[in-house]
Amino acid sequence: MGLRINEEKTKYMINTGKKVHFRNEKHLQVYNCEFERVGEFKYLGSLITENSDNNTGIKARIMAGNRSFYSVLPLLRSKVLSRTTKIRMYKTITRPVVLCGP
């Protein structure tokens, strides 16, 4: 087919959903390619871990939401903008970061 695996960009992770201990091998050898083992990675904005722990992904979203909220806080405190404008800003800037990810 002519497809080649990029050895530098490809990594692997063992995900069982259970607390099972595997040997601490850092690399996987397939033919002449060697792949690095990782404990977590980001996929489509969600953080995936070896033990399927959602707490780290949720904490990352909350921190991103806090950053986006505090970045527009001076505008939300402004007396020039109406309440409906402030609510619209919150709904379009801060809420999607928390719900959909950064």
The 8 nearest C-alpha neighbors of each residue, nearest first, counted from 0:
[[1, 2, 3, 4, 5, 30, 6, 32],
 [0, 2, 3, 4, 5, 6, 32, 30],
 [3, 1, 0, 4, 5, 6, 9, 32],
 [2, 4, 5, 1, 6, 0, 32, 9],
 [5, 3, 6, 2, 9, 8, 32, 7],
 [4, 6, 7, 8, 9, 3, 32, 34],
 [5, 7, 9, 8, 4, 32, 34, 33],
 [6, 8, 5, 9, 34, 10, 35, 33],
 [9, 7, 5, 6, 10, 4, 34, 35],
 [10, 8, 6, 7, 5, 34, 11, 4],
 [11, 9, 35, 34, 36, 8, 37, 12],
 [10, 12, 36, 37, 35, 34, 9, 13],
 [11, 13, 37, 36, 14, 38, 49, 10],
 [14, 12, 49, 15, 11, 38, 36, 37],
 [15, 13, 49, 16, 50, 12, 51, 48],
 [14, 16, 17, 13, 50, 49, 19, 18],
 [17, 15, 50, 51, 14, 18, 49, 52],
 [18, 16, 15, 19, 50, 51, 14, 49],
 [17, 19, 50, 20, 16, 15, 49, 51],
 [18, 20, 17, 21, 15, 50, 16, 14],
 [21, 19, 18, 22, 23, 17, 15, 13],
 [22, 20, 23, 19, 24, 13, 18, 15],
 [21, 23, 24, 20, 25, 19, 13, 26],
 [24, 22, 21, 25, 20, 26, 36, 37],
 [23, 25, 22, 26, 27, 36, 21, 35],
 [24, 26, 36, 35, 23, 27, 37, 34],
 [25, 27, 35, 34, 24, 36, 33, 28],
 [28, 26, 34, 33, 29, 35, 25, 36],
 [27, 29, 33, 32, 30, 26, 34, 31],
 [30, 28, 32, 31, 33, 27, 34, 26],
 [31, 29, 32, 28, 33, 27, 34, 6],
 [30, 32, 29, 33, 28, 6, 34, 27],
 [33, 31, 29, 30, 28, 6, 34, 27],
 [32, 34, 28, 27, 26, 29, 6, 31],
 [35, 33, 27, 26, 10, 9, 6, 28],
 [34, 36, 26, 10, 25, 11, 37, 27],
 [37, 35, 11, 25, 12, 26, 10, 34],
 [38, 36, 12, 39, 11, 35, 10, 40],
 [37, 39, 49, 48, 12, 36, 40, 13],
 [40, 38, 48, 47, 37, 49, 46, 41],
 [41, 39, 47, 46, 42, 48, 38, 37],
 [40, 42, 46, 45, 44, 47, 43, 39],
 [43, 41, 45, 44, 46, 40, 47, 39],
 [44, 42, 45, 41, 46, 100, 99, 101],
 [43, 45, 42, 100, 41, 101, 46, 99],
 [46, 44, 42, 41, 43, 56, 47, 100],
 [45, 47, 41, 56, 40, 42, 48, 44],
 [48, 46, 39, 40, 41, 45, 51, 42],
 [49, 47, 39, 51, 50, 38, 52, 46],
 [48, 50, 14, 38, 51, 13, 39, 12],
 [49, 51, 16, 52, 48, 17, 14, 18],
 [52, 50, 48, 16, 49, 53, 47, 14],
 [51, 53, 50, 54, 48, 55, 47, 49],
 [54, 52, 56, 55, 57, 51, 47, 46],
 [55, 53, 57, 56, 52, 58, 59, 51],
 [54, 56, 58, 57, 53, 59, 52, 46],
 [57, 55, 46, 59, 53, 58, 54, 45],
 [56, 58, 54, 60, 59, 55, 53, 61],
 [57, 59, 61, 55, 60, 56, 54, 62],
 [58, 60, 56, 62, 57, 61, 55, 63],
 [61, 59, 63, 57, 97, 62, 58, 100],
 [60, 62, 64, 58, 63, 59, 97, 65],
 [61, 63, 65, 59, 64, 60, 58, 66],
 [64, 62, 60, 66, 65, 61, 59, 67],
 [65, 63, 61, 97, 67, 62, 66, 96],
 [64, 66, 62, 68, 63, 67, 69, 61],
 [67, 65, 63, 69, 64, 68, 70, 62],
 [66, 68, 70, 64, 65, 69, 93, 63],
 [69, 67, 65, 70, 66, 71, 93, 64],
 [70, 68, 72, 66, 71, 67, 65, 73],
 [69, 71, 67, 68, 72, 66, 73, 65],
 [72, 70, 74, 69, 68, 73, 75, 67],
 [71, 73, 69, 75, 74, 70, 68, 76],
 [74, 72, 76, 75, 71, 77, 70, 69],
 [75, 73, 77, 72, 76, 71, 80, 85],
 [74, 76, 72, 73, 77, 85, 71, 80],
 [77, 75, 73, 74, 72, 78, 80, 85],
 [78, 76, 74, 79, 75, 80, 73, 72],
 [77, 79, 80, 76, 81, 75, 74, 82],
 [78, 80, 77, 81, 74, 76, 75, 82],
 [81, 79, 78, 77, 84, 82, 85, 74],
 [82, 80, 84, 83, 85, 79, 78, 77],
 [81, 83, 85, 84, 86, 80, 87, 75],
 [84, 82, 86, 85, 81, 87, 80, 88],
 [85, 83, 87, 81, 82, 86, 88, 80],
 [86, 84, 88, 82, 87, 83, 75, 89],
 [85, 87, 89, 83, 88, 84, 90, 82],
 [86, 88, 84, 90, 85, 89, 83, 91],
 [89, 87, 85, 91, 86, 90, 92, 84],
 [88, 90, 86, 93, 92, 87, 91, 85],
 [91, 89, 87, 94, 88, 92, 86, 93],
 [90, 92, 88, 89, 87, 93, 94, 95],
 [93, 91, 89, 88, 90, 94, 95, 96],
 [92, 94, 89, 96, 67, 68, 95, 64],
 [93, 95, 90, 97, 96, 92, 98, 89],
 [96, 94, 98, 99, 97, 93, 92, 91],
 [97, 95, 100, 101, 94, 93, 64, 99],
 [98, 96, 64, 60, 94, 95, 100, 99],
 [97, 99, 95, 96, 100, 94, 60, 64],
 [100, 98, 95, 96, 97, 101, 44, 60],
 [99, 101, 96, 44, 97, 60, 98, 45],
 [100, 96, 63, 44, 60, 99, 97, 64]]
